[in-house]
Amino acid sequence: MNRSLAIKLGAIALLIVLLMIPLLMISGVIFDRQQLRNGVLEDIARSSSYSQQLSGPLMVVPYRKVVRTWKTNEKTSERYQETTQERGRLYFLPERFELDGQVQTELRARGIYEARLFHADNRISGHFSIPEHLGIKEDFSDYQFDQPFLSVGISDIRGIENALKLELDEQSLDFVPGTQVDWLGEGVHARLPMLDANKATELAFGFDLRLQGTGQLQITPVGKTSKVSLKANWPHPSFIGNYLPAQREISAEGFSANWQTSFFSTNLEEALNSCLSHSSCEEFKSRSFGVSFIDPVDQYLKSDRAIKYALLFIVLTFAGFFLFEVLKSLAVHPVQYALVGVALAFFYLLLLSLSEHIGFALAYLLSAAACVLLIGFYVCHVLRSARHGLSFSAGLAALYGLLYGLLSAEDYALLMGSLLLFGLLGVFMVLTRKLDWYGIGQGRIAKPEVVYE
């Protein structure tokens, strides 16, 4: 390689390294804007309600147990019996748990940022099967029971939008704030009538719960058999949690999904017993499922993904520029390379700023069109040919189209990128197959004679 070609390639490489500085700065701007957006969404959720998780209902029966212990008098050596009272609680999960929910979403805006809230109109029903003697196997006469209550865990009670009434058999009971169960967290509870512990009891329950939240709605399937049905006007659901829906339908108008679980699949009784022996109960609450209402079109995520391809984009553009230079015997100054590179870097800043106002797809189209027109106009004069400038612009527009395809098809990005690079390498090799690289920089770009035998 002659000295002139080495200097030219070195200058181009140095320009590429220097262009990484503004690209890193733009990447930092993307991160800052994303953090600002997340802070605004957090403020909106703080002033309305956060993501919601429904855990319950479960029945709690407080008890007092007489404990008799034998002790010995140290002075007289006589044995005597001492009785104390031990307090505790019995917990019962529903035999059957059903939830039928209708969800509507709405947008709340603050400046240029929007948060998506949901309003879930739920009908919750089921029944408890309370065994004889409340399932106590030891001496039942030692137990005294206080008034039972039914607890429902709701992660953010600010989102409750209706006056809660519990329908228990043929009775109507009021819910009051607080679960009265520490490990269940925030929620509500309702005092129940005293139970006849001498016989088995079936208690049917039902109540309506209108719940507002932001981001996610999760449900813990507390029943021995649990059925949950959700319908919403949101066409982009993301199903989350430990269990996927058994059936789901998604259309442009919204989605419907149905879950069905049993104690065999959730093992929730064991998780409940673990809760009673620990102060926290993450294992119980983690066995949940639900829906995320997060908008899948995140302009910051896509802008960040786009800028990851910036180096490849600049190298390919400079390679095309260099190819025109050596094939057409044109002298292109490094400053002209630098101006084209800066224009390519400005594409990402335009994309970020426009996507915050008009959406990512339209912002990409306008930013790419602006950069292609600007660079095409400049290259027509640099290459001293409108035809060459238009050809270069067409290739650049094709690159922007392929980049958008890479951003849209995340699962096939590696395959598409590999094929693109291989194809461009093939084009470069075909166009330079007869190029006299030793003659570049010495005023001759001769094509060696090919002899076919």
N, C-alpha and C positions, 0 to 999 in steps of 0.2 A: 504494500500500500504506500503510495507516494505521500509526501509531507502535506501537500495541499489538501488531499482528501482526509487525512488524519485530523488536521486542524479543523476542517469543516464539521466532521462528525463529533469531535470533541466539543466544539461550540454548541452544537445542537444538544448534546447530552447535558452540558452545563445549563442550558436554557430549561431543559426538562426538570432538572433538579431545582432550579430557582422558582419555577412555576409551582412547585409543590408548596411553597410558602403561602401564596394567596389561597391555594386550595385547602390547606390546613386551617387557615383563618376562617374560610367559609364553613368548613366542617364544624369549627367551634361556634360559629353563629347559629348553625342548625341545632346544635346541642343546647345552646342558651335559649333559643326560641321554644324548643321542646320543653325545657324545664319551666319556662314562663307559662306555657300553655297548661302543663300539669299543675302548676301552682294555682292557676285560675280555676281549673276544674275542681281542685281540692277545696277552694274557697266556696264554690257553688254547692258542693256536696256538704260542706260544713254548715252552710246556712239553710240547707233543706234536709237531706238525710243521706247517709252513706249506703254502701252495698248492704243488702239485707240477707240474713240467714234465719230461717224458721226452724226451731228445734222444739218439738213437742206436738201435742200435749202429752204430759205424763201425770199420773196421779200420785200424790204424796200423802201418806197416813202417819202422822206423828204418834209415838207411843211412849209409855212409861212402863218399865219392867222392874218388878220387885226382885232384888238379888239378895239371897240369903247366904251368909257365910258363918261358919262355926269358928269361934275363938276360945282361947283358954285364959282364965283369970290367973295371973301370975302369983297372986297371994294365996288363993284358995285352991288353985289347980282345977277349978270347976269349969266345965265347958258351957258356953252359952251361945245363942244364935243372934247374929246382928243382921238387920235388914237395911238395905239402901235402895234407892231408886236410880235406875239407869234410863236415860232418855235416848231415843233414836227415832229413825224414820224408816218406813217401808215405801218402796218405789214400785210402781206398776206401769208398764208400757201398754199401749192399746193392743187389743187382739186384732183389730182392723183399723187402718188409717187411710183416709181418702182425701185428696185435695183436688179441686177443680178450679182452675184459675184462668181469668181473662185479663190480658195485659195490654195496656195502651202506653205508647211512648210519646214523649214530647221533648222539644229542644228548649234549653234555657241558655241565653246568650249573655256574655259580658264582654263588651268590646268586639273584637274579631273572633273570639273563642266561643265555642258552643259545647254544652254538656248535655248528654242525653239522660233524661229521667224516665222512670217507668212508674205506672200506677197499676198494681195488681189487685183485681177484685176476686178474692178467693172464697170458696165455700169449703170448709173443713169439717169432716164428719168421721164417725167410726163408733166403736164401742169397746168398753173394758170388760174383761172377764175376771172377776175377783173370786179367788178360790175360798173354800170354807176355812174358817179360822185365819183368813188372810195369808194362807200358806205356811203358817207357823207350825212346826212339827213338835216342838217341846211343850211343856206344861202351859196351856193356854190361860189358865187362871191367874198366872203371874203378870199378865199384861193388862194395861189400861190404855185406851185409845182416845186421842183428842180429835178435834174436828179435821177431817181430811180436806185437801184442796187440790185443784188442778192447775198446773203451771205450764205456760207456753213461753219458750225463749224466743225473743225477737231482738236481733242484734242492735237495731237503732229504733227505739220506740217513738222517736219524733216522727217517723214515717207512718204511724197509725192514723188513718183518716176517718174512722167511724167509731161510734160508741159501741164497744164490744159487749155482746150479750151471749151467755152460754145457755144453750138449750140442752138440758139434762133430763132424759126421759120426757116428762110432760112439764117440767119446771123451767123457769127462766131466771138465770142468775147473772149478777153483774161481775164483770172483770174489774180488777183494780190494779194499779201499777205495781211492778215488782214481781219477780218469780218466787221469792222466798227460798230459793235454792241457789246458793252461792256459785257453784260450778256451772250452773246453767246461764249465768250472766243476766243481762237486761231482759225484760219481758213483762208479762202480766200473769195474774193468778185469780182464781175464783174459789171462794169457800163453798164446800159441798155439804150436803146433809150428812148426819152421822150414819155410819154403815152398821148393818146387823152382821157382826163378825161371826156369828154362829152358823151362817149358811152362805153358800155361794151366791154371788150377785152378778147380774149383767146390767151394765150402765151404758146406754146409748147417748152419744153427745154430738153436738153440731154447733157451729158458729160461723158468722161471716166476718172476714178480715180484709179490709181495704188497706193496702200497704203501698207506700211510696218509697222509692229508693233510687240510687244512682249506680249504674255499672252492672251489678250482678244481683241475681235472685237465686238463693240456694235453699234447699229443703233437706232436712234430715228425715229419712223414712223410719219413723219410730214404731210403726206397727209390726206385729208378727207377719201380717201381709199388708203391704202398702201399695196404693195405686195413686199416681199423680198425673194429672192432665193439665197442660198449659197451652193456651192459644194466645197469639200476640200479633200485632200489626207490624212487627219488625222483620224484614226479609233477610237479615244477615245474622242469624243466631250463632253463637258459639257455645256448644254444650260442654259443660265443665263438671268436675267432680269425679267420684269413683264409679259412677254408673252412667252409661249412655242410655238414651231412650230406646225402648223396645220398638216403638213405631214413631216415625216423624215424617212430616210433609212440609216442604218449604217452597214458597212461590213468591212472586213479586208483591203480593198483598200481605204476606206475613208467614207465620209458621204455626204448626200444631205438633205437639210431642206428648208421648205417653211413656211413663216409667212404671215398672212393677218389680217389687223386691219382696223378699221374705227374710225371716231371721236366719235361714240357712245361708243366704248370700251376704247379709250385713253383719251377722254375729253381734247384734246390738246389745243383747243381754249381757254378754261378757264385757263389752265396752262400758255398759252402765255399772256393772260391779267394780270395774277398774276405777270409775269416777268416784265411787263411794269411799275408796281407800286412798285417794289422792285429792289434793286441794284444787287441782286444775283438771280439766276434762277435754283436752284437745282430741283425744282418740274418739270420743263419742261424737263431737261436732264435725270431725273430719270425714265421717262416713256419710257424706251428703252428695247431692247432685243439683244441677240447676242450669241456668242460662246466663250468658254474658251478653249485655246489650251494647258492647263497645263498637264504635264505628270502625269497620275493617279498613276503610280508606284513610290512612294516616299519612298526611303529606310530609311530615317530618321523617318518618321511617323510610318512605320512598325516596325523599331527597337525600337522606343519608346513604341509602343503597346506591343511588345514582352516582354520588361523588366517589364511591369506592371504585368505580370504573373510569374515573377521570384520567388517571395515569395512562391506562390502556388507550383511551380516546385520544389523548395528546400525542402519544407515540405513533398511533396509526395515522393521524392527520399529518404529523411531521414527515412520516415515511412517504405519504402520498405527495407532499410538497417536494421532498428530496427527489422522488422519482421523476416528477415533471422537470426538475432542475437538471438532472443528469441525462435524461432522454432527449430533452429539447435544447440542451447546451445553453441554459439560462443561468444567470448569476443572481441568486437570491441572497440578500444580506441577512445576517443573523438578527438584526433589528426587525426585519420583516417577519422572520420566524417568531420572534418574541411577541409582536403585535397580534399575530394570529393566535398564539398560545394564550394571551391575556383575554382575547375575545372568547376563546373556548372556556376559560375559567369563569368569565362573567355569566355564562349560561347558567351555572349552578346557583349564582346569587339571584338572577332573574327568576329562576324556577322556584326558589324558596319564597321570595317575596310575593310573587304572583299567586302561588298555590294557597297562601293564607287567605286569599280573598275570593278566588274564582274556581278553586278545586284543582287537583293535581293534573288531570288529563288535559284540560284547556290551558293551564299554565305551561305544561310541557310543550304543547303545540306552539304557543305564542313565543316562548323562549327559544325553542329550536328554530322557528322560522326567522326570528330576529337575527340570531347568530349566523344562520346560513346566508341570509341576504347580505349582512354586513361583510362577512368573510368573502362571499362570492364577489361582491362589488370590489373589494380590495384586491383579491387574487386576479381578477380580470386585468387590472393594471400592472400587477407585479409580473404576471406571466406574459403580458403584452398580447393577449389574445382573449377575445370574448368567448370563443369556443372552448378554449382550455379552462377558462374561469368557470364557465357553466358546467363543464364536465367535472371539475373539482367540487363545485357546489352540489351537484347531483350525488356524488359519492359521499359527501359530508352529510347530506340529508338522509341517505340510506343508512349511514352509521347511526344517526339519531333515531331512525326508525327501529333499527336492530336493538339499540340500547333500551328503547321503550318496551320492546318485546322481552328483553331480559328482565326488566323490572316487573312486568306483568306476570310472567310465567316463572315464578320462583322455583317450582319443582324441577323445571327443565333448564334453569339458568346455566348450569355447568355444561350440559350437552350443547345448548345453543352457542355458548361462548367458545367452546372447543371447536365446533364446526366453523364458526365465524373466523377464528384465528387461522385454522388450517386452510380455509378457502382464500383468505387474504395472503397468506404465505405463498400459496400456489400461484395466485395472480402476480405477485411480486417476482417470483422465480421465472414465470413465463415471460414477463415483460423484459427482464434483465438477462435472459439466457444467453444473448449474444453480445452483452455489453463488455467493452474493454475497460475493466476497472483500473488498470495501470495508466490508461490514457486520460482518466478524469483529472482535471487540474492542470493538464499539459496542453490543453486546447484541442484534443482529439478524443472522440468517443467512437473509436472504430469498432466495427462488428467483424469478428474473425470469420474468415471464410470456412464454411462447413463442407467437407468432402464426404459424399456418401459412396460407399463401395458396394 
